[in-house]
Amino acid sequence: MIRLGLIGYGKAGQAVAAVLNDDPRFDLRWIARRSTQREAEGLRSVILDGNTFPDWLDQHPVDAVIDFSHADAVLSYGEALRQRGIRLVSAVSSYPDTTLAYLHELSRDIPVMASPNITLGINFLMLAARLLKRIAPAADVAILEQHFREKPEISGTAKKIAATLSMEDEEITSLRLGGIVGQHEVIFGFPHQTVRLVHNSIRREAFGTGAAFAVEQLMGLGKGFYTFEQLLQRIVLEELQHEDIAPPAKLTYQDSSGRIRQLSS
């Protein structure tokens, strides 16, 4: 079993903990939380403190840490992970430049996966959309996002999809209807046919499924910085090799800072 620690116990963290607890591949050993957060029912928990956290890690060792807290948290515990060779899966909603730079620096010594959206479905949608755009660059493309009535702004996920397809935020169509949790759709218009890629968010437990996938993949990787999309691309390469189909010589992806990087098989 993979020994895990979870940092952050808000609504997303609670859903992730429930998924990991039910997965026989993992041993969720503890929750690190802020003092204002509720107790982790049935789980060993600790208040996250940069001064005492290293001793906690020595007393309760883990193979990987999953962070669903906030962007600045890693600055307080990152060195403790580095010194102990503990892998990190970071899934906070946004990354300031300083935090992203630190994660890249940290990845020189340990495997780090960072992504603002860690759901399997939406990341697969972005990968599939980018591949289809490359196959048919002349196709018409539209992005439609739908959320609950009270959400005022364009979703960050829709903006990420647009950036992946080299589209502007102004090209996104937004609908606010009733109690929709969240739906993202990419529509490709071809002569005589259309292709629709749709992802629906139903429950926060989807974050747990994505975190489980990410940490399992990261256990087989060496030190370095990885995005969720890159982990999916590894699966694509493995499938191509399994089918005796020669993969392309160069496969690129866009990292969290917007840089184009090459993925090798």
C-alpha positions in Angstrom: 0.0 0.0 0.0 1.1 3.6 -0.7 1.3 5.6 2.5 -0.2 9.0 2.1 -0.6 12.3 4.0 -3.2 14.8 3.1 -2.8 18.6 3.6 -6.0 20.6 3.7 -9.4 19.5 5.0 -11.9 21.9 3.5 -14.8 20.6 1.4 -12.5 19.3 -1.4 -10.1 17.8 1.2 -12.9 15.9 2.9 -14.1 14.5 -0.4 -10.6 13.4 -1.3 -10.0 11.8 2.1 -13.2 9.8 1.7 -12.1 8.4 -1.7 -8.6 7.6 -0.6 -9.9 5.8 2.5 -12.1 3.5 0.4 -9.2 2.7 -2.1 -7.3 -0.5 -1.1 -4.2 0.8 -2.8 -3.6 3.5 -0.3 -3.1 4.0 3.4 -4.2 7.5 4.3 -2.2 7.9 7.5 -2.9 11.5 8.5 -4.5 14.9 7.7 -2.6 18.2 8.2 -5.0 21.1 8.6 -5.3 24.7 9.7 -6.5 25.3 13.2 -9.8 26.8 11.9 -10.7 23.6 10.0 -12.8 20.9 11.5 -11.3 17.7 12.9 -10.7 14.8 10.5 -13.2 12.3 11.8 -11.6 8.8 12.3 -8.2 10.0 11.1 -5.0 11.1 12.8 -4.6 14.8 12.3 -2.2 17.6 13.0 -2.1 21.4 12.7 0.2 22.3 9.9 3.2 24.2 11.4 6.4 24.6 9.5 8.4 24.3 12.7 6.9 21.1 14.0 5.9 19.4 10.7 9.4 17.8 10.1 9.2 15.9 13.4 5.6 14.9 12.6 6.9 13.4 9.3 9.6 11.5 11.1 7.1 10.0 13.5 4.4 9.3 10.8 6.4 8.6 7.6 4.6 8.6 4.2 5.5 7.9 0.6 3.7 10.9 -0.9 1.8 14.0 0.2 -1.4 15.3 -1.5 -2.0 19.1 -1.0 -5.5 20.5 -1.3 -4.9 23.5 0.9 -3.7 26.8 -0.5 -0.8 28.0 -2.7 1.5 29.3 0.0 1.3 26.2 2.2 4.1 24.4 0.2 6.5 27.1 1.2 6.2 26.0 4.8 6.6 22.2 4.3 8.4 21.8 1.0 11.9 21.5 2.5 10.7 18.7 4.8 9.5 16.7 1.9 12.7 17.4 -0.1 15.0 16.2 2.8 13.0 13.0 3.1 12.4 12.2 -0.6 8.6 12.4 -0.3 6.6 12.8 -3.5 4.2 15.7 -3.8 0.8 16.0 -5.6 -0.3 19.6 -5.4 -3.9 20.5 -6.4 -4.7 24.0 -5.4 -7.0 26.3 -7.4 -4.3 28.7 -8.6 -0.5 29.2 -8.4 1.2 32.6 -7.9 4.5 32.9 -9.9 6.5 32.6 -6.6 4.8 29.3 -5.6 5.1 27.9 -9.1 8.8 28.8 -9.3 9.3 27.1 -5.9 7.6 23.9 -7.0 9.8 23.8 -10.1 12.9 24.2 -7.9 11.6 21.6 -5.4 11.2 19.2 -8.3 15.0 19.1 -8.9 15.1 16.7 -5.9 11.7 15.0 -5.7 8.9 14.1 -8.0 6.3 17.0 -8.1 2.9 17.0 -9.8 1.0 20.3 -9.8 -2.3 21.1 -11.4 -5.1 23.6 -10.6 -7.7 21.0 -11.8 -7.0 17.4 -10.9 -10.2 15.7 -12.2 -9.4 12.9 -14.7 -12.3 13.8 -17.0 -11.5 17.5 -17.6 -7.8 16.8 -18.1 -8.7 14.0 -20.6 -11.1 16.4 -22.4 -8.3 19.0 -22.8 -5.9 16.4 -24.1 -8.4 15.1 -26.6 -9.4 18.6 -27.7 -5.8 19.5 -28.3 -5.2 16.4 -30.3 -8.3 16.9 -32.4 -7.3 20.6 -33.0 -3.9 19.4 -34.3 -5.6 16.7 -36.5 -8.0 19.2 -38.0 -6.7 22.7 -37.5 -9.3 24.2 -40.0 -12.3 23.0 -38.0 -14.5 25.5 -36.2 -14.2 25.3 -32.5 -16.5 26.6 -29.7 -16.2 26.4 -25.9 -19.3 26.3 -23.8 -19.3 26.4 -20.0 -22.4 26.1 -17.8 -22.5 26.6 -14.1 -25.0 27.5 -11.3 -26.8 30.8 -11.4 -24.7 32.5 -8.7 -21.3 32.0 -10.4 -20.5 35.4 -11.9 -17.2 34.8 -13.6 -16.0 32.7 -16.5 -14.7 29.4 -15.0 -11.0 29.0 -14.7 -11.2 25.6 -16.3 -12.9 27.1 -19.4 -10.1 29.6 -19.6 -7.5 26.8 -19.3 -9.3 24.9 -22.2 -9.2 28.1 -24.3 -5.5 28.6 -23.6 -4.8 24.9 -24.5 -6.5 25.5 -27.9 -4.9 29.0 -28.5 -8.3 30.7 -28.1 -9.2 33.9 -26.4 -11.4 34.1 -23.3 -13.8 36.2 -25.3 -14.6 33.2 -27.4 -16.0 31.3 -24.5 -19.8 31.1 -24.2 -21.1 31.0 -20.6 -24.5 30.0 -19.4 -25.8 30.3 -15.8 -28.8 28.1 -15.1 -30.4 26.9 -11.9 -28.3 24.5 -9.9 -25.9 23.1 -12.5 -22.7 22.1 -10.7 -20.5 22.6 -13.7 -20.3 21.5 -17.4 -17.6 22.2 -20.0 -18.1 21.4 -23.6 -15.8 21.8 -26.6 -17.5 21.6 -30.0 -15.7 20.9 -33.3 -17.5 21.8 -36.4 -16.4 20.0 -39.6 -18.1 19.8 -43.0 -20.9 17.3 -42.7 -20.2 16.4 -39.0 -19.6 17.7 -35.5 -17.6 16.3 -32.5 -18.6 17.3 -29.0 -16.4 16.7 -26.0 -18.4 17.1 -22.8 -17.4 16.9 -19.1 -19.9 17.2 -16.2 -18.9 17.8 -12.6 -21.2 15.9 -10.3 -19.5 15.6 -6.9 -16.2 16.8 -5.3 -15.2 13.1 -5.0 -14.0 13.5 -8.6 -11.0 15.3 -7.1 -10.2 12.2 -5.1 -10.3 10.0 -8.1 -7.8 12.3 -9.9 -5.6 12.5 -6.9 -5.5 8.7 -6.6 -4.5 8.5 -10.3 -1.8 11.2 -10.0 -0.1 9.7 -6.9 -0.1 6.2 -8.3 1.6 7.5 -11.5 4.0 9.6 -9.6 5.2 6.6 -7.6 6.8 5.2 -10.8 8.5 8.4 -11.8 11.8 10.0 -10.9 12.5 13.5 -9.7 11.1 16.3 -11.9 8.1 18.5 -12.4 5.0 17.0 -14.0 1.5 18.2 -15.0 -1.6 16.1 -15.0 -1.7 16.3 -18.7 1.8 14.8 -18.9 0.7 11.9 -16.8 -2.1 11.2 -19.2 0.3 11.5 -22.2 2.4 8.8 -20.6 -0.6 6.4 -20.8 -1.1 7.4 -24.4 2.5 6.6 -25.2 2.3 3.2 -23.4 -0.9 2.4 -25.3 0.7 3.2 -28.7 3.7 1.0 -27.8 1.4 -1.8 -26.7 -0.4 -1.7 -30.0 3.0 -1.7 -31.9 2.3 1.8 -33.2 5.4 3.9 -33.4 4.8 7.1 -31.3 5.7 10.5 -32.8 9.3 11.5 -32.4 8.3 14.5 -30.4 5.3 15.0 -28.2 4.9 18.3 -26.5 2.7 19.7 -23.8 2.1 23.0 -22.1 3.2 23.2 -18.5 1.6 25.2 -15.7 3.6 28.3 -16.6 2.6 28.2 -20.2 5.9 27.0 -21.6 5.9 24.3 -24.3 7.9 21.3 -23.2 8.8 18.0 -24.8 7.7 14.7 -23.4 9.9 11.7 -24.2 8.8 8.1 -24.1 
